[in-house]
Amino acid sequence: MLPATVTVDPAFVVGPVRRRTFGSFVEHLGRCVYTGIHDPGHPTAGGDGFRGDVVELTRELGVSTVRYPGGNFVSGYRWEDGVGPVAERPRRLDLAWHSTEPNLVGVDEFMRWARRTGVEPMMAVNLGTRGVQEALDLLEYCNVSAGTQWSERRRANGAQDPYRIKMWCLGNEMDGPWQIGAKTAHEYGRLATEAARAMRMIDPDLELVVCGSSNSGMATFGAWEHTVLTEAYEHVDHVSAHAYYYESDGDLASFLASAVDMDHFIDSVAATADAVRAAGKHRNRVHISFDEWNVWYQKRAESRPPSGDDWPVAPVLLEDRYNVADAVVVGNLLISLLRHTDRVHAASQAQLVNVIAPIMTEPGGRSWKQTIFHPFALTSRHAAGDVLRLAIDSPVTETARFGEVPVLDAVATHDAATGEVVVFATNRSTTDDVVLDVDLRGFPGLVVREALTLSNPDHTWAATAEDDTTVAPRLNTTARTADGRVRAELPPVSWTMIRLGSA
């Protein structure tokens, strides 16, 4: 067994736990919308066609915000196609995913789903094939009370009251050569600035997200953020970050250390934003919206879109089946997001249903939880109050991608209202147990209320519709408190949550 020590102290506050950290993402991609959230023939579907079982699972998952309608899809999307009488809506080619978009679900349907589910919408505008005027029209449709062309159109479509959507993404991944209407940093920076300035003329209290690089491996990374923010800094609140992680060539050790890359990514984007702030002598501080993140096996067959004359509606795309190791990585990525709560003010796991998702469905049939559902749901449910910066003393393990990395990674939250402290930890070792020793002398009198661990001797085990409970997190009976400390044994390739409260 490998010994690791964590010291938790109430004085070392990073910042508040932000509910928007637990956001998700619904894109018109594959079966995320059609047969995912929307399936009129399903036994649990109401008159609006939305699956009740998925609504309940979304609530259980603890999702706070949902980004919509893309993603790559938004860069070719005409939002007007998705409003008004459904029978009159056009079918369009979706160039992003080589599919046909029937426009059965649009802004109004999504907003009804969001309100039923209890999530905050995060709307994206098309700055790929469209621009400032279309963004203004959509904002008017959503947020203006009455008396104008688009607000009255919304009212005629059945929504008397404005939606008052707060968060808006100014396009998506605009540096990506795969993006419809991809732009240079200067082109996009000017367009985003113009859109932001005009949108604030309608509603000055919007929160706007400007596109950062599509990922940290882009040749444009860093320089893109600097150029775009030099143009847009005064007009936006957040810069986006996107990152996907996957095990390549069977390198499990590097995969389990994926949060090392996320840490570096966040620190790099924050440093670039702060450099622009200093150079421009700006008073405001731009934060990060990490609005696409997950494990995604991009080289698998299910990630290849249709081709040629095949333009199907809602094809099976990106339907990764997640195993135990994937869930451990997702839990660790949430640890990274939490410990950067001073700079990451929102995040969206991509995506919610069927498409690289924690929730899976059968058309007209069953739904089930993937392994990655559990660390997200438990972290969302129990992380509250303030995030604490930990002192961690851990042995290291060698990885091909990141060199030496700590075997143990962890973060803690402290809710002053309840007195509860929650420790979230991962054991990245592929072979050895970790004996975790948590120094709690800064919180006298706490005892273990609950300790749950997600692990399995077979880290490749994946959930199915027939069995999604075998590897649900289980009680960790080794967790004990004594003399102001907590001791627990963490198996290899595992994620653990320890809740501590007054005796």
Stockholm file with secondary structure:
# STOCKHOLM 1.0

chainA/1-503         MLPATVTVDPAFVVGPVRRRTFGSFVEHLGRCVYTGIHDPGHPTAGGDGFRGDVVELTRELGVSTVRYPGGNFVSGYRWEDGVGPVAERPRRLDLAWHSTEPNLVGVDEFMRWARRTGVEPMMAVNLGTRGVQEALDLLEYCNVSAGTQWSERRRANGAQDPYRIKMWCLGNEMDGPWQIGAKTAHEYGRLATEAARAMRMIDPDLELVVCGSSNSGMATFGAWEHTVLTEAYEHVDHVSAHAYYYESDGDLASFLASAVDMDHFIDSVAATADAVRAAGKHRNRVHISFDEWNVWYQKRAESRPPSGDDWPVAPVLLEDRYNVADAVVVGNLLISLLRHTDRVHAASQAQLVNVIAPIMTEPGGRSWKQTIFHPFALTSRHAAGDVLRLAIDSPVTETARFGEVPVLDAVATHDAATGEVVVFATNRSTTDDVVLDVDLRGFPGLVVREALTLSNPDHTWAATAEDDTTVAPRLNTTARTADGRVRAELPPVSWTMIRLGSA
#=GR chainA/1-503 SS CEEEEEECCTTCEEEECCGGGGEEECCSSTTSTBTTTBCTTSTTCCTTCBCHHHHHHHHHHTCCEEEESCSGGGGGCCGGGGSSCGGGCCCEEETTTTEEECCSSCHHHHHHHHHHHTCEEEEEECCSSCCHHHHHHHHHHHHCCSSSHHHHHHHHTTCCSCCCCCEEEECSCTTCTTSTTCCCHHHHHHHHHHHHHHHHHHCTTCEEEECCCSCTTSTTTTHHHHHHHHHHGGGCSEEEEEEEECCCTTCHHHHHTHHHHHHHHHHHHHHHHHHHHHHHTCSSCCEEEEEEEEECCTTSGGGSCCCTTCCCSSCCCSCCCCBHHHHHHHHHHHHHHHHTTTTEEEEEEECSBSSSCSEEECTTSCEEECTTHHHHHHHHHHCCSEEECCEEECCEEEETTTEEEESEEEEEEEETTTTEEEEEEEECCSSCCEEEEEECTTSTTEEEEEEEEECCSSTTCBCCSSCSSTTSCEECTTCEEETTEEEEEECSSEEEEEEEEEC
#=GC SS_cons         CEEEEEECCTTCEEEECCGGGGEEECCSSTTSTBTTTBCTTSTTCCTTCBCHHHHHHHHHHTCCEEEESCSGGGGGCCGGGGSSCGGGCCCEEETTTTEEECCSSCHHHHHHHHHHHTCEEEEEECCSSCCHHHHHHHHHHHHCCSSSHHHHHHHHTTCCSCCCCCEEEECSCTTCTTSTTCCCHHHHHHHHHHHHHHHHHHCTTCEEEECCCSCTTSTTTTHHHHHHHHHHGGGCSEEEEEEEECCCTTCHHHHHTHHHHHHHHHHHHHHHHHHHHHHHTCSSCCEEEEEEEEECCTTSGGGSCCCTTCCCSSCCCSCCCCBHHHHHHHHHHHHHHHHTTTTEEEEEEECSBSSSCSEEECTTSCEEECTTHHHHHHHHHHCCSEEECCEEECCEEEETTTEEEESEEEEEEEETTTTEEEEEEEECCSSCCEEEEEECTTSTTEEEEEEEEECCSSTTCBCCSSCSSTTSCEECTTCEEETTEEEEEECSSEEEEEEEEEC
//
